């Protein structure tokens, strides 16, 4: 029943948008009905909490008008000139913990791009939409293409890369962290 609780909490967070509220209500009803009746399709694993959150967020974002725009709200002119785009789609207080907020960002990074060493102030889930990404976290490296989810803990130093020399990397960044804190801190 964790999935039902999380979707209910997301429903509360996004209650001001009738479209998103209706989508979440529909998703909650379908997911909970499948869970209650054990109606998972043959050969399919039950949805995990993390998978459900990503699926709900992706569903919300594809139905959100903000996705249509490519405004580089937080990309500097230098970044935009290099083909880097970053759009914060949503930043809201968590309904169940007002000391934290959730930030949902859509990012595009050009072929061969490498970030400087940095850390995030909150827990991060990165979802690769298109292209190939590589996340270095100390001695371990996570890699993946479309549909891959990578995770980093608050304060964990990372270097993010576009693993392709020819194609851009498109990804979504979901971050849950302290209210008022910056999303990213560059490490020297």
Secondary structure by P-SEA (a helix, b strand, c coil): caaaaaaaaaaaaacccaaaaaaaaaaaaaaaaaaaacccccccccccaaaaaaaaaaaaaaacccccccccccccaaaaaacbbbbbcccccccccccbbbbbbbbbbcccccccccccccbbbbbbcccbbbbbcccbbbbbcccbbbbbcccccbbbbcccccbbbbbbbbbbcccccccccccc
